[in-house]
Amino acid sequence: MNAEQRKTWNEDHKRLTAMILIPREHKEAVVLLLRQHALLYEGYGDADGSADYGELILKGTREEELRHYPVKSPDTRNSIIWHLWHSARVEDITMNMLVAGTGQVLDKSGMLQSLNIPFSHSGNEMTEAEMAKLSAEISIEGLLAYRRAVGRRTQEIIASLEPGQFRHKVDAGRIMAIREQGAVTERSDWLAEYWSGKTIGGLMLMPATRHNFVHLNKALRIKSKLQRRR
């Protein structure tokens, strides 16, 4: 996804924001939402892969660049690989636990083990030591498999929604469940509070699409900065 494609993505996201809560616009909103989400994921973009933002981040990036921590950047200290993991975790939690009311992709057999890290929360409010451990130890292969699985599952959830459902508020019991299951930590309970005020449509706009886009933007800037040093 080049600069022009990112500009188009932003423009389409504004259009999606204007229509997503209008039931009569449901069909068009779903089509646009599926595409907006797909363009962020490896294997889900255009047929030639040219518009795929996730693929652009990974292509030509050395492992040491993916894991580099801390990063000296105005808007983040976190590694590229943390941004990919965190955005996938937040999407998994919100789409599955809050929207669909199901278990997370992370809960599937062997998925957490394949990541090779002890962290199963959203990744917010991590200490520097935790950030360094994740950046150094996470399995890149496991992360990519997890991210793809989260993306596929979100596409299924979006396609299953009926007209009017985007207007539904997040169920309070589901917010309680993410706290009980440790999907958010005590330090990051503000995030559960933030999600509790959202509609299903709001969660689709942020985090399912916009949150991913923001973190991929940061990851791309980190990549560009590190590669200028080569």
C-alpha positions in Angstrom: 0.0 0.0 0.0 1.8 3.1 -1.2 1.1 6.7 -0.2 -1.7 7.2 -2.7 -3.4 3.9 -1.7 -3.1 5.0 2.0 -4.8 8.2 1.1 -7.6 6.3 -0.7 -7.9 4.0 2.3 -8.4 7.1 4.6 -11.0 8.6 2.3 -13.0 5.3 2.1 -12.8 5.0 5.9 -14.5 8.4 6.2 -17.2 7.2 3.9 -17.6 4.0 5.9 -17.9 6.1 9.1 -20.7 8.1 7.6 -22.8 5.0 6.6 -22.0 2.2 9.0 -24.8 3.0 11.6 -27.5 3.5 8.9 -29.4 0.1 8.5 -30.4 0.8 4.9 -26.7 1.3 4.0 -25.8 -2.1 5.7 -25.0 -4.0 2.5 -22.8 -1.3 1.0 -21.1 -0.8 4.4 -20.3 -4.5 4.8 -18.8 -4.6 1.3 -16.6 -1.5 2.0 -15.7 -2.7 5.5 -14.6 -6.1 4.3 -12.3 -4.4 1.7 -10.9 -1.8 4.1 -10.0 -4.6 6.5 -8.6 -6.9 3.8 -6.3 -4.3 2.5 -4.4 -4.3 5.8 -3.7 -8.1 5.8 -1.1 -10.2 4.1 -2.9 -12.5 1.6 -6.1 -10.4 1.6 -5.2 -7.4 -0.6 -5.3 -7.0 -4.4 -4.6 -10.1 -6.5 -1.0 -9.0 -7.2 -0.5 -8.1 -3.5 0.4 -4.5 -4.4 -2.1 -2.9 -2.0 -1.5 -5.2 0.9 -0.2 -3.1 3.8 0.9 -6.0 6.0 2.9 -7.5 3.2 4.6 -4.2 2.5 5.8 -4.0 6.1 7.3 -7.4 6.0 8.8 -7.4 2.6 12.5 -6.8 2.7 12.6 -6.3 6.5 15.3 -8.1 8.3 14.5 -10.0 11.5 16.7 -7.7 13.6 14.7 -4.8 12.2 11.4 -6.4 13.1 12.7 -7.1 16.7 14.6 -3.8 17.3 13.7 -2.3 20.6 13.5 0.4 21.9 12.8 2.5 18.8 13.7 6.2 18.8 10.6 7.7 17.2 8.4 10.7 18.1 5.3 8.6 18.5 6.5 5.1 19.6 9.4 3.2 21.3 7.9 -0.1 20.4 9.3 -2.6 17.9 7.7 -3.4 14.6 6.8 -6.9 15.8 5.1 -5.5 18.8 2.9 -3.3 16.6 1.9 -6.3 14.5 1.2 -8.5 17.6 -0.7 -5.8 19.6 -3.0 -4.8 16.7 -3.8 -8.5 16.2 -4.5 -9.0 19.9 -6.8 -6.1 20.2 -8.7 -7.2 17.0 -9.0 -10.7 18.3 -10.4 -9.6 21.7 -12.9 -7.1 20.4 -14.1 -9.0 17.3 -14.5 -12.3 19.0 -15.3 -11.6 22.6 -17.2 -8.4 22.3 -18.8 -8.6 18.8 -19.3 -12.3 18.3 -19.4 -13.4 21.9 -17.2 -16.3 21.2 -13.7 -17.5 22.3 -10.7 -15.8 20.9 -8.5 -17.1 18.0 -5.7 -17.2 20.6 -7.7 -19.8 22.6 -7.5 -22.3 19.8 -5.3 -25.3 20.5 -1.6 -24.5 20.3 -2.0 -20.9 19.2 -0.6 -19.2 22.3 2.3 -21.8 22.5 3.1 -21.1 18.8 3.8 -17.4 19.7 6.4 -18.4 22.3 5.6 -15.6 24.7 3.8 -15.6 28.1 1.5 -12.6 27.3 -2.1 -13.2 26.5 -3.5 -9.7 27.2 -4.0 -6.8 24.7 -0.4 -5.5 25.1 -1.4 -2.1 26.6 0.7 -0.7 29.5 3.5 -3.2 29.2 6.7 -2.5 31.1 10.0 -2.0 29.2 11.2 -5.4 30.4 8.1 -7.0 29.1 8.4 -5.2 25.8 12.0 -6.2 25.4 11.2 -9.8 26.2 8.3 -10.0 23.6 10.4 -8.3 20.9 13.3 -10.7 21.4 11.4 -14.0 21.9 8.1 -13.9 20.0 8.0 -16.4 17.1 7.7 -14.5 13.9 6.2 -17.5 12.1 3.8 -18.0 14.9 2.8 -14.3 14.9 2.2 -14.3 11.1 0.0 -17.4 11.4 -1.9 -15.9 14.3 -2.4 -12.6 12.5 -3.7 -14.3 9.4 -6.1 -16.4 11.5 -7.4 -13.3 13.3 -7.9 -11.6 9.9 -9.9 -14.5 8.5 -12.1 -14.7 11.6 -12.9 -11.0 11.5 -13.9 -11.3 7.8 -16.3 -14.1 8.8 -17.8 -12.0 11.7 -18.3 -9.0 9.5 -20.0 -11.0 6.8 -22.4 -12.6 9.4 -23.8 -9.3 10.8 -27.4 -8.4 10.0 -28.8 -4.9 9.2 -29.2 -2.9 12.4 -26.5 -4.8 14.3 -23.9 -2.2 13.8 -26.0 0.1 16.0 -26.0 -2.4 19.0 -24.1 -1.4 22.1 -21.4 -3.7 23.5 -22.9 -6.1 26.0 -21.8 -5.4 29.6 -21.4 -9.1 30.3 -18.9 -9.4 27.5 -16.9 -6.5 28.9 -16.8 -8.3 32.2 -15.6 -11.5 30.5 -12.5 -9.8 29.0 -11.6 -8.6 32.5 -12.2 -12.0 34.1 -10.2 -13.8 31.4 -7.3 -11.3 31.6 -7.6 -10.0 28.1 -6.9 -6.6 29.6 -4.7 -6.1 32.6 -5.5 -4.1 35.7 -3.2 -1.4 34.4 -5.1 -1.1 31.2 -8.6 -1.4 32.5 -9.3 2.0 30.9 -9.4 0.1 27.6 -12.3 -2.0 28.8 -14.1 1.2 29.9 -13.5 2.7 26.5 -14.8 -0.4 24.6 -17.9 -0.5 26.9 -19.1 2.8 25.4 -18.8 1.6 21.8 -21.4 0.3 19.3 -20.6 -2.8 17.2 -20.1 -0.4 14.3 -17.8 1.7 16.5 -15.6 -1.4 17.2 -15.5 -2.1 13.4 -14.2 1.4 12.8 -11.8 1.4 15.8 -10.1 -1.0 16.4 -10.8 -3.5 13.5 -9.8 -1.1 10.8 -8.4 2.2 12.0 -6.4 0.8 14.9 -4.7 -1.6 12.6 -4.0 1.1 10.1 -2.5 3.4 12.7 -0.1 0.7 14.0 0.9 -0.4 10.5 1.7 3.3 9.7 3.9 3.4 12.7 5.6 0.1 11.8 6.3 1.4 8.3 7.9 4.5 9.6 10.1 2.5 11.9 11.1 0.2 9.0 12.0 3.2 6.9 14.1 4.8 9.7 16.0 1.6 10.4 16.7 0.9 6.8 18.1 4.3 6.2 20.9 3.3 8.6 22.0 0.3 6.5 
